[in-house]
């Protein structure tokens, strides 16, 4: 290990550092897993990030990995590396409650593609991570899981729907975590937890079930770990009918240094065109990021908003109808277990006719066309990840209004619909010490380029604050 890595605790080491140390015989997967489990024990009752946390099963996997390394026969790029998987990504033999108490707990018969790739590569599954009901909230509020909290401030949300994954990464539950995103569910918790994520081009990471705009992606403390994870997660799986043809992308070439930025045309989007206004602290942090890009040689130009409230409302109303139809199949006693906020949101679609649903659905395509056209003039687009910083943990959304539930996703959701890769990386902090996310979006299929630009920004951004540490056991903790 290099000098910088040797000064870190074992739970803080990056995936490539761990693999190199295992290869050299300097570390064992067992001692690393034990360190991560010990760190989780100090944190978990504060942030409630995990589901199916089974330390002995993790240690069993670590012991098997240790034996493989001793034989000189590791399975792959993750062998012995601690990993968490979002609860809605099926793992063989485990129930998938989808964040809600309304779901029957039936064991999954097979691993979903990301989980299968992780196992094949030898990853040590530490636990699964929590999410809100049906993944339809940007918070950690769930009728099934305990309330997930933000390690930077336990009174605040980690975001969602990849709530537990964002909290786990920020808290240091090992280097690699995977979540999913259909409107911002990777990037919003990444932004509010101060970590890095890549929502890849649609189909770059095979997933099951596939759906319009839905993507899985890595959630990590640094760009290097996400790039390392991508070489495993992007491997092909025929079960995803929307996946891209497999490309052997050189993910390890994610670091082209600050030189990557010279001459790039970068659009600066400071207004979403819909939803909540950007708070001053968020705007100031993104403007400072833009200045750093310019100093590094990029050509930054302002962009006009391209989203409209009609586009956001249309997607919202279609998703309401989808959830309303799904909930109609539930018997009354099951539906009563769903969060009231989600029930009210879905039930609001009860009287909507077919014409209105068609018009709502049409806004997905309108969003796609508007996004692609707006981005055409630029190599990359930077913007706030969210117009607001993290909000109180017990709220389902920043507005706390089920009839205005998506007012905070105006910057993230267009890139789901346009299928473009988009990352979130920390670019500053509020006066209260909450992280502020910068979104970096690229042209469709340019996932590696987004990683390279993100890495360049990682090198030039202002000094980062230390990662949060578990509160003293002498302090009262919030259950």
For each residue, the residues with C-beta under 8 A, 3 or more apart:
1: 5 6 13 17 20 21 26 27
2: 5 6 17
3: 6 7
4: 7 8
5: 1 2 8 13 14 17
6: 1 2 3
7: 3 4
8: 4 5 12 13
9: 12 13 35 39 172
10: 13 27 31 32 35 36
11: 32 35 36 38 39 82 172 173 174
12: 8 9 172 221 467
13: 1 5 8 9 10 17 18 21 32 175
14: 5 17 18 175 222 224 225 228
15: 18 19 77 78 81 175 176 224 225 228 229
16: 19 20 224 225 228
17: 1 2 5 13 14 20 21
18: 13 14 15 21 22 27 32 80 81 175
19: 15 16 22 23 74 77 78 79 80 81
20: 1 16 17 23 24
21: 1 13 17 18 24 26 27
22: 18 19 25 26 27 28 29 65 69 74 79 80
23: 19 20 69 74
24: 20 21
25: 22 69
26: 1 21 22
27: 1 10 18 21 22 31 32
28: 22 31 32 62 66 69 80
29: 22 32 33 62 63 65 66 69 79 80 81 124
30: 33 34 59 62 63 66
31: 10 27 28 34 35
32: 10 11 13 18 27 28 29 35 36 62 80 82
33: 29 30 36 37 58 59 61 62 80 82 124 126
34: 30 31 37 38 59 62
35: 9 10 11 31 32 38 39
36: 10 11 32 33 39 40 82 126 173 174
37: 33 34 40 41 55 58 59 126
38: 11 34 35 41 42
39: 9 11 35 36 42 43 171 172 173 470
40: 36 37 43 44 50 53 126 127 173
41: 37 38 44
42: 38 39 470 473
43: 39 40 46 47 49 151 171 172 173 470
44: 40 41 47 48 49 50 53
45: 48 477 479
46: 43 149 151 154 470 471 477 478
47: 43 44 148 149 150 151 154 158 167 168 171
48: 44 45 130 140 145 146 147 148 149 164 167
49: 43 44 129 130 148 158 163 164 165 167 168 171 173
50: 40 44 53 84 126 127 128 129 130 164 168 173
51: 87 97 127 128 129 130 145 164
52: 87 91 94 127 128
53: 40 44 50 126 127
54: 57 58 127
55: 37 58 59
56: 59 60
57: 54 60 61 125
58: 33 37 54 55 61 62 82 124 125 126 127
59: 30 33 34 37 55 56 62 63
60: 56 57 63 64
61: 33 57 58 64 65 124 125
62: 28 29 30 32 33 34 58 59 65 66 80 124
63: 29 30 59 60 66 67
64: 60 61 67 68
65: 22 29 61 62 68 69 74 75 79 80 122 124
66: 28 29 30 62 63 69 70 80
67: 63 64 70 71
68: 64 65 71 73 74 75 79 122
69: 22 23 25 28 29 65 66 72 74 79 80
70: 66 67
71: 67 68
72: 69
73: 68
74: 19 22 23 65 68 69 79 80 122
75: 65 68 78 79 120 121 122
76: 79 120 121 122 232
77: 15 19 121 228 231 232
78: 15 19 75 81 83 118 121 122 123 176 229 232
79: 19 22 29 65 68 69 74 75 76 121 122 123
80: 18 19 22 28 29 32 33 62 65 66 69 74 122 124
81: 15 18 19 29 78 122 123 124 174 175 176
82: 11 32 33 36 58 123 124 126 173 174 175 176
83: 78 118 123 124 125 126 174 176 177 178
84: 50 125 126 127 128 129 164 165 168 173 174 176 177 178
85: 89 91 114 115 118 125 128 129 177 178
86: 89 128 129 131 162 164 165 177 178 179 180 216
87: 51 52 96 97 98 99 128 129 130 131 145 164
88: 96 98 99 131 135 180
89: 85 86 112 114 115 128 178 180 207 216
90: 94 96 108 110 111 112 115 208
91: 52 85 94 108 111 112 115 125 128
92: 108 109 110 111 115
93: 107 108
94: 52 90 91 107 108 128
95: 103 105 106 107 108
96: 87 88 90 103 106 108
97: 51 87 100 101 103 105 144
98: 87 88 103 131 133 134 135
99: 87 88 130 131 132 133 134 135 142 143 144 145 161
100: 97 103 133 134 142 143 144 337 338 339 342
101: 97 143 144 337 338
102: 133 143 330 334 335 337 338
103: 95 96 97 98 100 144
104:
105: 95 97
106: 95 96
107: 93 94 95
108: 90 91 92 93 94 95 96 111 112
109: 92
110: 90 92 116
111: 90 91 92 108 115 116 119
112: 89 90 91 108 115 116 207 208
113: 116 117 205 206 207 208 237 239 240
114: 85 89 117 118 178 205 206 207 216 233
115: 85 89 90 91 92 111 112 118 119 125
116: 110 111 112 113 119 120 237
117: 113 114 120 121 232 233 235 237
118: 78 83 85 114 115 121 123 125 178 232 233
119: 111 115 116 122 123 125
120: 75 76 116 117
121: 75 76 77 78 79 117 118 232
122: 65 68 74 75 76 78 79 80 81 119
123: 78 79 81 82 83 118 119 176 232
124: 29 33 58 61 62 65 80 81 82 83
125: 57 58 61 83 84 85 91 115 118 119 128
126: 33 36 37 40 50 53 58 82 83 84 173 174
127: 40 50 51 52 53 54 58 84 173
128: 50 51 52 84 85 86 87 89 91 94 125 164
129: 49 50 51 84 85 86 87 162 163 164 165 167 168 177 179
130: 48 49 50 51 87 99 140 142 145 146 148 163 164
131: 86 87 88 98 99 135 140 142 145 160 161 162 163 164
132: 99 135 136 137 139 140 141 142 160 161 163 339 396
133: 98 99 100 102 136 137 141 142 143 144 338 339 342
134: 98 99 100 323 326 338 342
135: 88 98 99 131 132 160 161 180 182 185
136: 132 133 161 319 323 342 345
137: 132 133 141 160 161 339 341 342 396 397 405
138: 157 159 160 161 184 185 188 189 397 398 408 409
139: 132 157 159 160 163 391 393 395 396 397
140: 48 130 131 132 145 147 148 149 157 158 159 160 163 164 167 393
141: 132 133 137 147 157 160 339 341 393 394 395 396
142: 99 100 130 131 132 133 145 146 147 148 163 339
143: 99 100 101 102 133 337 338 339
144: 97 99 100 101 103 133
145: 48 51 87 99 130 131 140 142 148 164
146: 48 130 142 479
147: 48 140 141 142 393 394
148: 47 48 49 130 140 142 145 157 158 160 163 164 167 393
149: 46 47 48 140 154 155 156 157 158 167 393 478
150: 47 153 154 156 157 158 159 167 170 192 193 390 393 434
151: 43 46 47 154 158 167 170 171 193 467 468
152: 156 170 193 194 390 433 434 435 468
153: 150 156 390 432 433 434
154: 46 47 149 150 151 393 471 477 478
155: 149 392 393 478
156: 149 150 152 153 192 390 391 392 393 434
157: 138 139 140 141 148 149 150 160 163 192 390 391 392 393 395
158: 47 49 140 148 149 150 151 163 164 166 167 170 189 192 193 390 393
159: 138 139 140 150 162 163 166 188 189 190 191 192 193 390
160: 131 132 135 137 138 139 140 141 148 157 163 185 188 189
161: 99 131 132 135 136 137 138 179 180 185
162: 86 129 131 159 165 166 179 180 181 185 186 189 219
163: 49 129 130 131 132 139 140 142 148 157 158 159 160 166 167 189
164: 48 49 50 51 84 86 87 128 129 130 131 140 145 148 158 167 168
165: 49 84 86 129 162 168 169 177 178 179 189 219
166: 158 159 162 163 169 170 177 179 189 190 192 193 195 219
167: 47 48 49 129 140 148 149 150 151 158 163 164 170 171 189 193
168: 47 49 50 84 129 164 165 171 173 174 177
169: 165 166 172 173 177 190 193 195 219 220 221
170: 150 151 152 158 166 167 193 194 195 221 467 468
171: 39 43 47 49 151 167 168 467 468 470
172: 9 11 12 39 43 169 221 467
173: 11 36 39 40 43 49 50 82 84 126 127 168 169 177
174: 11 36 81 82 83 84 126 168 177
175: 13 14 15 18 81 82 220 221 225
176: 15 78 81 82 83 84 123 218 220 225 228 229
177: 83 84 85 86 129 165 166 168 169 173 174 218 219 220
178: 83 84 85 86 89 114 118 165 216 217 218 219 229 233
179: 86 129 161 162 165 166 185 186 189 197 216 217 219
180: 86 88 89 135 161 162 185 186 207 214 215 216 217
181: 162 184 185 186 187 199 214 215 216 217 412 416
182: 135 185 211 213 214 215 416
183: 213 315 406 409 412 413 416
184: 138 181 187 188 385 386 408 409 411 412 413 416
185: 135 138 160 161 162 179 180 181 182 188 189
186: 162 179 180 181 189 190 197 198 199 215 217 219 424
187: 181 184 190 191 197 199 385 412 422 423 424 437 439
188: 138 159 160 184 185 191 192 385 386 408 409 412 424 437
189: 138 158 159 160 162 163 165 166 167 179 185 186 192 193 195 197 219
190: 159 166 169 186 187 193 195 196 197 219 385 424 425 437
191: 159 187 188 194 384 385 386 424 426 435 436 437 438 439
192: 150 156 157 158 159 166 188 189 386 389 390 434 435 437
193: 150 151 152 158 159 166 167 169 170 189 190 390 435
194: 152 170 191 426 435 437 464
195: 166 169 170 189 190 219 220 221 426
196: 190 219 220 221 222 223 225 226 423 424 425 426 454 458
197: 179 186 187 189 190 217 218 219 220 226 423 424
198: 186 217 218 226 230 421 422 423 447 450 451 454
199: 181 186 187 215 217 412 415 416 421 422 423
200: 204 205 215 216 217 230 234 421 447
201: 204 215 244 419 420 421 444 445 446 447
202: 213 214 215 242 244 416 419
203: 206 210 240 242 243 244 419
204: 200 201 215 234 243 244 421 445 447
205: 113 114 200 215 216 217 230 233 234
206: 113 114 203 235 236 237 239 240 243
207: 89 112 113 114 180 210 214 215 216 240 243
208: 90 112 113 237 239 240
209:
210: 203 207 214 240 241 242 243
211: 182 214 242
212: 364 417
213: 182 183 202 364 413 416 417 419
214: 180 181 182 202 207 210 211 416
215: 180 181 182 186 199 200 201 202 204 205 207 416
216: 86 89 114 178 179 180 181 200 205 207 233
217: 178 179 180 181 186 197 198 199 200 205 226 233
218: 176 177 178 197 198 225 226 229 230 233
219: 162 165 166 169 177 178 179 186 189 190 195 196 197 226
220: 169 175 176 177 195 196 197 223 224 225 226 229
221: 12 169 170 172 175 195 196 225 467
222: 14 196 225 226 458
223: 196 220 226 227 254 255 425 451 454 455 458
224: 14 15 16 220 227 228 254 255 455
225: 14 15 16 175 176 196 218 220 221 222 228 229
226: 196 197 198 217 218 219 220 222 223 229 230 451
227: 223 224 230 231 251 252 254 451 455
228: 14 15 16 77 176 224 225 231 251 252
229: 15 78 176 178 218 220 225 226 232 233
230: 198 200 205 218 226 227 233 234 249 251 447 451
231: 77 227 228 234 235 249 251 252
232: 76 77 78 117 118 121 123 229 235
233: 114 117 118 178 205 216 217 218 229 230
234: 200 204 205 230 231 246 247 249 251
235: 117 206 231 232 246
236: 206 243 246
237: 113 116 117 206 208 240 243
238:
239: 113 206 208
240: 113 203 206 207 208 210 237 243
241: 210
242: 202 203 210 211
243: 203 204 206 207 210 236 237 240
244: 201 202 203 204 247 445
245:
246: 234 235 236
247: 234 244
248:
249: 230 231 234 447 448
250: 253 448
251: 227 228 230 231 234 254 448 451
252: 227 228 231
253: 250 256 448 452
254: 223 224 227 251 448 451 452 455
255: 223 224 452 455
256: 253 259 260 452 455 456
257: 260 455 456 459
258: 261 262 296 297 456 459 460
259: 256 262 456
260: 256 257 264 452 453 455 456
261: 258 264 293 296 297 298 453 456 460
262: 258 259 296 297 298
263: 297 298 299
264: 260 261 293 297 298 299 379 380 453
265: 298 299 301 377 378 379 380
266: 290 293 298 299 300 301 378 379 380 381 382
267: 300 301 302 303 374 375 377 378 380 381 382
268: 286 290 300 301 302 303 381 382 383
269: 272 303 305 381 382 383 411
270: 278 283 286 287 302 383 384
271: 278 305
272: 269 275 278 305 307 383 387 410 411
273: 305 306 307 308 309 410
274: 305 307 308 309 311 312 407 410
275: 272 309 312 387 406 407 408 409 410
276: 387 388 398 399 407 408 410
277: 387
278: 270 271 272 282 283 384 387 388
279: 282 283 387 388 389
280: 283 284
281: 284 285 389 428 430 431 436
282: 278 279 285 286 384 386 387 388 389 436
283: 270 278 279 280 286 287 384
284: 280 281 287 288 428
285: 281 282 288 289 427 428 429 436 438
286: 268 270 282 283 289 290 382 383 384 427 436 438
287: 270 283 284 290 291
288: 284 285 291 292 427 428 462
289: 285 286 292 293 382 427 428 438 457 461
290: 266 268 286 287 293 294 300 382
291: 287 288 294 295
292: 288 289 295 296 457 460 461 462
293: 261 264 266 289 290 296 298 300 382 457 460
294: 290 291 297 298 299 300
295: 291 292 460
296: 258 261 262 292 293 456 460
297: 258 261 262 263 264 294
298: 261 262 263 264 265 266 293 294
299: 263 264 265 266 294
300: 266 267 268 290 293 294 382
301: 265 266 267 268 377 378
302: 267 268 270
303: 267 268 269 306 374 378 381
304: 374
305: 269 271 272 273 274
306: 273 303 370 371 373 374 414
307: 272 273 274 311 312 367 370 371 410 414
308: 273 274 311 312 370
309: 273 274 275 312 313
310: 313 314 363 366
311: 274 307 308 314 315 363 366 367 370 414
312: 274 275 307 308 309 315 316 363 406 407 409 410 413
313: 309 310 316 317 360 363
314: 310 311 317 318 359 360 361 362 363 364 366
315: 183 311 312 318 319 360 363 364 367 406 413 417
316: 312 313 319 320 405 406
317: 313 314 320 321 349 352 356 357 360
318: 314 315 321 322 357 360 361 363 364
319: 136 315 316 322 323
320: 316 317 323 324 345 346 348 349 352
321: 317 318 324 325 349 352 357 360
322: 318 319 325 326
323: 134 136 319 320 326 327 342 345 346 349
324: 320 321 327 328 346 347 348 349 350
325: 321 322 328 329
326: 134 322 323 329 330 346
327: 323 324 330 335 338 343 346 347
328: 324 325
329: 325 326
330: 102 326 327 334 335 338
331: 334 335
332: 335 336
333: 336 337
334: 102 330 331 337 338
335: 102 327 330 331 332 338 343
336: 332 333
337: 100 101 102 143 333 334
338: 100 101 102 133 134 143 327 330 334 335 342 343
339: 100 132 133 137 141 142 143 342 343 396
340: 343 344
341: 137 141 344 345 396 397 402 405
342: 100 133 134 136 137 323 338 339 345 346 396 402
343: 327 335 338 339 340 346 347
344: 340 341 347 348 402 403
345: 136 320 323 341 342 348 402 403 405
346: 320 323 324 326 327 342 343 349
347: 324 327 343 344 350
348: 320 324 344 345 402 403
349: 317 320 321 323 324 346 352
350: 324 347
351:
352: 317 320 321 349 356 357 360
353: 356 357
354: 357 358
355: 358 359
356: 317 352 353 359 360
357: 317 318 321 352 353 354 360 361
358: 354 355 361 362
359: 314 355 356 362 363
360: 313 314 315 317 318 321 352 356 357 363
361: 314 318 357 358 364
362: 314 358 359 365 366
363: 310 311 312 313 314 315 318 359 360 366 367
364: 212 213 314 315 318 361 367 368 417
365: 362 368 369 417
366: 310 311 314 362 363 369 370
367: 307 311 315 363 364 370 371 413 414 417 418
368: 364 365 371 372 414 417 418 419
369: 365 366 372 373
370: 306 307 308 311 366 367 373 374 414
371: 306 307 367 368 374 375 414 415 417 418 420
372: 368 369 375 376 418 420 444
373: 306 369 370 376
374: 267 303 304 306 370 371 377 381
375: 267 371 372 378 381 418 420 441 443
376: 372 373
377: 265 267 301 374
378: 265 266 267 301 303 375 381
379: 264 265 266 442 443 449
380: 264 265 266 267 440 441 442 449 450 453
381: 266 267 268 269 303 374 375 378 439 440 441 442
382: 266 267 268 269 286 289 290 293 300 438 439 440 441
383: 268 269 270 272 286 411 438 439 441
384: 191 270 278 282 283 286 387 411 436 437 438 439
385: 184 187 188 190 191 411 412 424 437 438 439
386: 184 188 191 192 282 389 408 409 411 412 437
387: 272 275 276 277 278 279 282 384 408 410 411
388: 276 278 279 282 391 398 408
389: 192 279 281 282 386 430 434 435 436
390: 150 152 153 156 157 158 159 192 193 434 435
391: 139 156 157 388 395 397 398
392: 155 156 157 395
393: 139 140 141 147 148 149 150 154 155 156 157 158
394: 141 147
395: 139 141 157 391 392 398 400
396: 132 137 139 141 339 341 342 400 402 405
397: 137 138 139 341 391 400 401 404 405 406 407 408
398: 138 276 388 391 395 407 408
399: 276 404 405 407 408
400: 395 396 397
401: 397 404 405
402: 341 342 344 345 348 396 405
403: 344 345 348
404: 397 399 401 407
405: 137 316 341 345 396 397 399 401 402
406: 183 275 312 315 316 397 409 413
407: 274 275 276 312 397 398 399 404 410
408: 138 184 188 275 276 386 387 388 397 398 399
409: 138 183 184 188 275 312 386 406 412 413
410: 272 273 274 275 276 307 312 387 407 413 414
411: 184 269 272 383 384 385 386 387 414 439
412: 181 183 184 187 188 199 385 386 409 415 416 422 439
413: 183 184 213 312 315 367 406 409 410 416 417
414: 306 307 311 367 368 370 371 410 411 417 418
415: 199 371 412 418 419 420 421 422 439 441
416: 181 182 183 184 199 202 213 214 215 412 413 419
417: 212 213 315 364 365 367 368 371 413 414
418: 367 368 371 372 375 414 415 444
419: 201 202 203 213 368 415 416 444
420: 201 371 372 375 415 441 442 443 444
421: 198 199 200 201 204 415 441 442 444 445 446 447 450
422: 187 198 199 412 415 439 440 441 442 450
423: 187 196 197 198 199 439 440 441 450 451 454
424: 186 187 188 190 191 196 197 385 437 438 439 440
425: 190 196 223 437 438 440 454 457 458 461
426: 191 194 195 196 435 436 437 438 461 464
427: 285 286 288 289 436 437 438 457 461 462
428: 281 284 285 288 289 435 436 462
429: 285 433 434 435 436 465
430: 281 389 433 434 436
431: 281
432: 153
433: 152 153 429 430 465
434: 150 152 153 156 192 389 390 429 430
435: 152 191 192 193 194 389 390 426 428 429
436: 191 281 282 285 286 384 389 426 427 428 429 430
437: 187 188 190 191 192 194 384 385 386 424 425 426 427
438: 191 285 286 289 382 383 384 385 424 425 426 427 457
439: 187 191 381 382 383 384 385 411 412 415 422 423 424
440: 380 381 382 422 423 424 425 450 453 454 457
441: 375 380 381 382 383 415 420 421 422 423 450
442: 379 380 381 420 421 422 446 447 449 450 453
443: 375 379 420 446 449
444: 201 372 418 419 420 421
445: 201 204 244 421
446: 201 421 442 443 449 450
447: 198 200 201 204 230 249 421 442 450 451
448: 249 250 251 253 254 451 452
449: 379 380 442 443 446 452 453
450: 198 380 421 422 423 440 441 442 446 447 453 454
451: 198 223 226 227 230 251 254 423 447 448 454 455
452: 253 254 255 256 260 448 449 455 456
453: 260 261 264 380 440 442 449 450 456 457
454: 196 198 223 423 425 440 450 451 457 458
455: 223 224 227 254 255 256 257 260 451 452 458 459
456: 256 257 258 259 260 261 296 452 453 459 460
457: 289 292 293 425 427 438 440 453 454 460 461
458: 196 222 223 425 454 455 461
459: 257 258 455 456
460: 258 261 292 293 295 296 456 457
461: 289 292 425 426 427 457 458 464
462: 288 292 427 428
463:
464: 194 426 461
465: 429 433
466: 469
467: 12 151 170 171 172 221
468: 151 152 170 171
469: 466
470: 39 42 43 46 171
471: 46 154 475 477
472: 475
473: 42
474:
475: 471 472
476:
477: 45 46 154 471
478: 46 149 154 155
479: 45 146
